[in-house]
Amino acid sequence: MVRIEAEVDRDRRELLRTSLLDTNTKASPVLRALRQDPDGSREVPLHVWALDERDGGTLGGLVGHTWAGWLHVTYLWVAAEHRGGGLGGALLARAEDIARAERGCGAVRLETWDFQAPDFYRRHGYDVVCVIPDYPPGITEFTLTKRLG
């Protein structure tokens, strides 16, 4: 007999996370190799900031992490008064340079919504690899990738 419940349970969540991790590691030679490498299984944060030289205020930034030869950009934001002047592109280029030169990454991935920046990323060499319409309702989400050369 099985009982189905819907409740938030941190202990069961952790059990599922570790069970799935173990299952995936056993099933995938690639994941197994990564997880046997002490540095291969860690997500390493990568942050790049644009600061006002006068007062040190934050004008923009990029927050992401590297893992398994990829840079994953989580957030890229530029203050409204600094948009359109190349600051976003400079932040993105710096993160790509660090990922490639210092961390050995060969590619980048990110997600953005239709009202945010899909065209900005396309101009910087990114390709759309996934489109999810109506996520959330009325908005389209894009996943984009770029090979680093």
C-alpha positions in Angstrom: 0.0 0.0 0.0 1.2 3.5 -0.9 0.1 6.8 0.6 0.7 10.0 -1.5 1.2 13.2 0.4 1.9 16.8 -0.6 3.8 18.7 2.0 7.1 20.5 2.3 9.6 18.2 4.0 13.3 19.2 4.0 14.5 15.8 5.1 12.7 14.0 2.3 13.9 16.7 -0.1 17.5 15.9 0.8 16.8 12.2 0.5 15.5 12.7 -3.0 18.4 15.0 -3.9 21.1 12.5 -2.7 19.2 9.5 -4.2 18.9 11.2 -7.6 22.6 12.3 -7.4 23.6 8.6 -6.7 21.3 7.3 -9.4 22.6 9.7 -12.0 26.2 9.1 -11.0 25.8 5.4 -11.5 24.0 5.8 -14.8 26.3 8.4 -16.4 30.1 7.8 -17.0 30.5 11.5 -17.5 28.9 12.5 -14.2 30.8 9.7 -12.5 34.1 11.0 -13.7 33.2 14.6 -12.7 32.1 13.5 -9.3 35.3 11.5 -8.7 37.3 14.6 -9.5 37.5 16.7 -6.2 37.1 19.9 -8.3 34.8 18.6 -10.9 31.6 18.3 -8.9 31.7 21.8 -7.5 29.9 24.8 -8.9 32.4 27.7 -8.5 30.8 31.2 -8.3 31.8 33.8 -10.9 30.7 37.4 -10.3 31.7 40.4 -12.3 30.8 44.0 -11.2 30.6 47.4 -12.8 31.3 50.0 -10.1 31.1 53.8 -10.1 34.7 55.1 -9.8 33.5 58.0 -7.7 31.5 56.4 -5.0 31.9 52.6 -5.6 28.2 52.2 -6.2 27.1 49.2 -8.3 26.2 50.2 -11.9 25.7 46.6 -13.0 26.8 43.1 -12.5 26.8 39.5 -13.6 26.3 36.6 -11.3 26.9 33.0 -12.4 28.9 29.9 -11.8 31.1 27.5 -13.6 30.7 23.7 -13.6 31.7 20.9 -15.9 33.3 23.2 -18.5 30.4 25.5 -18.7 29.6 29.0 -17.4 26.0 29.4 -16.3 24.9 33.1 -16.2 22.2 33.4 -13.6 21.8 37.2 -13.5 23.0 40.0 -15.7 21.8 43.5 -14.8 22.7 47.1 -15.7 21.3 50.2 -14.1 18.8 51.9 -16.4 20.9 55.0 -17.0 23.8 52.9 -18.2 22.0 50.6 -20.6 22.8 50.8 -24.3 26.3 52.0 -23.8 28.1 48.7 -23.9 28.3 48.0 -20.1 26.3 44.8 -20.3 28.4 43.5 -23.1 31.6 44.4 -21.2 30.4 42.4 -18.2 29.4 39.5 -20.3 32.8 39.5 -22.2 34.7 39.7 -18.9 32.8 36.7 -17.5 33.3 34.7 -20.7 37.1 35.5 -20.6 37.4 34.4 -17.0 35.4 31.2 -17.7 37.5 30.4 -20.8 41.0 31.4 -19.7 41.0 30.7 -15.9 38.5 27.9 -15.6 38.8 26.1 -18.9 35.1 26.5 -19.9 34.2 25.9 -23.5 30.6 27.1 -23.4 28.1 29.4 -21.7 24.4 28.9 -21.0 21.7 31.3 -19.7 18.0 31.9 -19.6 16.1 35.1 -20.3 12.6 36.2 -20.9 11.2 37.8 -24.1 10.9 41.2 -22.5 14.4 41.1 -21.1 17.4 40.5 -23.4 17.2 37.7 -26.0 18.3 40.1 -28.8 21.2 41.4 -26.7 22.5 37.9 -26.3 22.0 37.0 -29.9 24.1 40.1 -30.8 26.8 38.7 -28.6 27.0 35.4 -30.4 24.4 33.3 -28.4 22.1 30.9 -30.1 18.6 30.1 -28.9 18.4 26.4 -28.0 15.1 26.3 -26.2 11.9 28.4 -26.3 9.2 27.9 -23.7 6.1 29.9 -24.5 3.7 31.0 -21.7 6.3 30.5 -18.9 4.9 32.2 -17.0 1.6 32.9 -18.7 2.0 35.6 -21.3 5.8 35.5 -21.3 8.3 33.4 -23.3 11.4 32.0 -21.8 14.5 31.4 -23.9 17.6 29.3 -23.1 20.6 30.4 -25.1 24.1 29.0 -25.4 27.4 30.1 -26.8 30.6 28.2 -27.6 33.7 29.9 -26.3 36.6 29.9 -28.8 
